Amino acid sequence: MTINILVTGSSRGIGRAIVERLDCDDVRVVGHRSSAAEGDDALVADLSQADAPARLWQAALDRLDGRIDVLINNAGVFEAAALEAPDTAWSDAWARTMQINLTASAELCRRAVLHFQRNDGGRIVNVASRAAYRGDSPAHWHYAASKGGMVAMTKTIARGYARDNILAFAICPGFTMTGMADDYLESRGGDKLLADIPLGRVADPAEVAEIARFAALQAPASMTGAVLDVNGASYVR
Ligand SMILES: NC(=O)c1ccc[n+]([C@@H]2O[C@H](COP(=O)([O-])OP(=O)(O)OC[C@H]3O[C@@H](n4cnc5c(N)ncnc54)[C@H](OP(=O)(O)O)[C@@H]3O)[C@@H](O)[C@H]2O)c1
């Protein structure tokens, strides 16, 4: 049977690597991005907009002939908000990061669970972050909070719907060599930061993609609720 998968944030970075890794027989993948780009047939939805998750879910169902088996929530932003910023700027940054990273993911998860309940089950893979456990920089309270929320939500879904054959996994990458990590590494002194990673290097998007593929297609049902770290032992729980 063909497995139908929706991957959010597949235009670049980890999302693109996930779509490439899922390119195999018996899997049909629909990607997604925030705005249209020539030559890319990914679905378009700006997840900072409140109505976007519902529209995206429906568009994915339409594209996949009415059945989605796996939802991979990968889209996310890592935008700084300085403690000293004006009140409105700090609050707006908080709300935007929460909307894109957590609320939009939650709304897609909710639609997925309701859909899976009607279709004998399915899987959710949420790309969270090491920041969920370790925290992040002083300019990223919102980012760490959004990812902590994502992990808690994933565990809740795993516990709530395992009996419906609905499985949920979270992946927590540390630094991964994408545009998001590039900017951050540069801003935090490059090599000095690498010294904090016992493996001596940041993760490759392909490594995160391999774990996403495993969670989406192969992980045994008893693993539901697992949080999978990909951080070169820079944070060991
Ligand atoms: N890279 C890391 O070091 C790292 C570490 C831990 C966790 N993560 C997590 O891994 C995921 C992917 O990260 P990445 O490094 O691959 O990021 P990236 O290269 O910056 O790509 C982000 C993806 O999210 C999409 N996106 C951003 N804002 C959006 C919006 N408003 N609406 C819809 N889509 C939006 C982007 O689409 P457009 O191109 O259309 O904007 C893009 O496809 C994120 O959830 C991130 O928090 C990354």
The ligand as a Gaussian input file, in Angstrom:
#p B3LYP/6-31G(d) Opt

LIG

0 1
 N       19.028000      23.817000      11.761000
 C       19.141000      23.615000      13.056000
 O       20.215000      23.789000      13.659000
 C       17.971000      23.124000      13.841000
 C       18.181000      22.696000      15.150000
 C       17.101000      22.237000      15.893000
 C       15.845000      22.203000      15.345000
 N       15.653000      22.635000      14.073000
 C       14.292000      22.605000      13.560000
 O       14.245000      21.917000      12.324000
 C       13.225000      22.470000      11.495000
 C       13.832000      22.813000      10.146000
 O       14.929000      23.691000      10.366000
 P       15.930000      24.128000       9.189000
 O       17.227000      24.414000       9.847000
 O       15.872000      23.158000       8.075000
 O       15.278000      25.532000       8.778000
 P       15.372000      26.391000       7.436000
 O       16.471000      25.937000       6.567000
 O       15.359000      27.809000       7.891000
 O       13.971000      26.043000       6.718000
 C       12.771000      26.343000       7.389000
 C       11.594000      25.783000       6.631000
 O       10.400000      26.214000       7.311000
 C        9.594000      26.948000       6.403000
 N        8.969000      28.092000       7.034000
 C        9.543000      29.103000       7.723000
 N        8.636000      30.028000       8.053000
 C        7.439000      29.608000       7.550000
 C        6.145000      30.131000       7.538000
 N        5.836000      31.307000       8.089000
 N        5.162000      29.426000       6.935000
 C        5.445000      28.248000       6.349000
 N        6.670000      27.694000       6.311000
 C        7.650000      28.373000       6.913000
 C       10.531000      27.439000       5.330000
 O        9.797000      27.685000       4.130000
 P       10.212000      28.916000       3.149000
 O       11.530000      28.554000       2.537000
 O        9.131000      28.978000       2.157000
 O       10.293000      30.119000       4.025000
 C       11.522000      26.292000       5.213000
 O       11.022000      25.313000       4.362000
 C       12.684000      23.685000      12.250000
 O       11.488000      23.356000      12.893000
 C       13.773000      23.992000      13.252000
 O       13.280000      24.650000      14.403000
 C       16.685000      23.093000      13.308000

